């Protein structure tokens, strides 16, 4: 009897183990990643063992065994018309539902062959309507959850509200609604005994450890269950209960943590992105297996036992920006440590010279270190055995390949230009020439002839120190193009410094307006805005200035490079990461890097935007037809204006980057001066500090310039 009992226990254990192994995930996975062709994720839910995914173009289902299948590839985004459609997905375990956010209707769905809609139920959510001018539109709920026979919806607060999200629920048998006020609410999750878990901030907008509370929906009473050990990060709203394992999951950035019954926390998964897609959320596929939606796809992760990434790569000088996220999505087996947000040139050299192996890949601005010395002394690993990286370098625009070295050791990954923007229409209207040099620009803004004209020079008037930085940079660029060391005691430079001294600081304006002549310093050249402004004749054009009148412009090209630490023990993994950075570059970024990028770039969302606009136009027409006679005339005028804008926009909104702008950018890149270590040398010599003293009247400009020249010449000799 005893042996039989032991045998049965062993058999049961084996069966349980087999069941657990059958549900185990082979490795961390990404589904629908990266979303392409203008698609984005709208909704997601688990229904009868399958994960259902609604994108802006299709409905998919996924299981690990069967992979991704497309159930209907002809779905459009839900628009304003009354035809059946849906964005969000939700299941009560028996029926799959789709929720149409603009209609406020819940549709039962059959997905056996395409999507078939049942009779919808209209929810009482009209009080959440957001005014859109002529029409009001219901917002998309942040969450939609079935629990204990009720449907719960979470709506985000209005734009300027300091309150948390609002929670309401419905009994679908009779449509009755109940409100559930929760202070500073971020997210909800179904919990035991019909209760809800609520993730809430301590104070609205304060990024501090939040709390998980338990709410009884019948009484709306809440009680704090757990104070998070890790800080809540903006957009990190994942909250989920795993009843079989007695765990509650929450998110802190790109980490998923589990809280057990004793309040002990444990890291259980690394996520692909720190910002959760709220319309799709996080779901339990099975005990210990979750699906987490983000803006570029879905992370599927095993949490019991934790299946943490095996590889670890340490990155210096970068952070979790879009470029990193795009690359990291292709490396779900790797964890990334961001050891330092920024890294100075001298600090980097010291680490390389001493053989520091504490980081694998470093990022730096071309101006922060002597690139040539880095390459020549072998302080960066050779990359010539990577066809992806050498192919990338061979395609770069003319100013960039030389920075990589031979054999290539550094990889240019991004480049940017920073113009001054000018309203050309105002110059034409006033019969004035647009300044094409920095000297001319200063003469224009110090000339008082335009005062009282009704024009405002700037949104924010530049400070003398900003202008000084621009002057020093352009003067250094001018010398570099002439293969000389900058001489700041030159009469031409001193004359421009005198103009800076005459600039009156202050006079900030709160809004960009049609009478504004110039736009702020420091804005990177945005090709999409430039193309749009040109298409719509907005007359806001970027200016790339020479230093002196009559000379060629000096576009300053800021370049970010990456390299692999030659002391790293993970060169192969580091190369794989850099290859991923190159392969996942956004198309817009490629225009700044690659030569011969002269073709227009169509907006991947163009067709969707066109359908949205047509849908909105059709709705306005109905509003005009239904309007009272007193309102009809005004509405008809607004409709006519929108109709004209719509017709113009069919072509003008087609391209993110027009062919004309692409060609102008290529011309600029051939003229560009790369901001490299020679610029850094000028600023390291104390250019801003020394010349600022002269602007403040503490010393003469001539004395300051001579002091700077002396320091710079000494630094050049020491460098040699």
Buried (B, 14 or more C-beta within 10 A) or exposed (E): EEEEEEEEEEEEEEEEEEEEEEBBBEEBBBBBBBBEEBBBBBBBBBBEEBBBBBBBBBBBBBEBEEEEEEBBEEBBBBBBBEEBBBBBBBBBEEBBBBBBBBBBBBBBBEBEEEBEBBEBBEBEBEEBBEEEEBBEBBBBBBBBBBBBEBBBBBBBBEEEEEEBBBBBBBEBEEEEBBEBEBBBBBBBBBBEEEBBBBBBBBEBEEEEBBBBBBBBBEEEEBEEBBEBEBEBBEBBBBBBBBEEBEBBBBBBBBBBBBBEEEEEBEBBBBBBBBBBBBBBBBBBBBBBBBBBBBBBBBBBBBBBEBBBBEEEBBBBBBEBEEBBBBBBBBBBEBBBEEBBEEBEBEBBBEBBEEEBBEBBBBBBBBBBBBBEEBBEEEBBBBBBEBEBBBEBBEBBBEBBBEBBBEEBBBBBBBBBBBBBBBBBBBBEEEEBEBBBBBBBBBBBBBEEEBEEEEBBBBBBBBEBBBBBBBBBBBBBBBBBEEEEBBBBBBEEBBEBBEBBBEBEEEEEBEEBEEEBBBBBBEEEBBBBBBBBBBBBEBBBBBBBBBBBEEBEBBBBBBBBBBBBBBBBEBBEBBBBBBBBBBEBBEEEBBBBBBBEBBEBBBBBBBEBBBEBBBBBBEBBBEBBEEBEEEEBEEBBEBBEEBEEBBEEBEEBBBBBBBEBBBBBBBEBBEBBBBBBBBBBBBBBBBBBEBBBBBBEEEBEBBBBBBBBBEBBEEBEEEEE
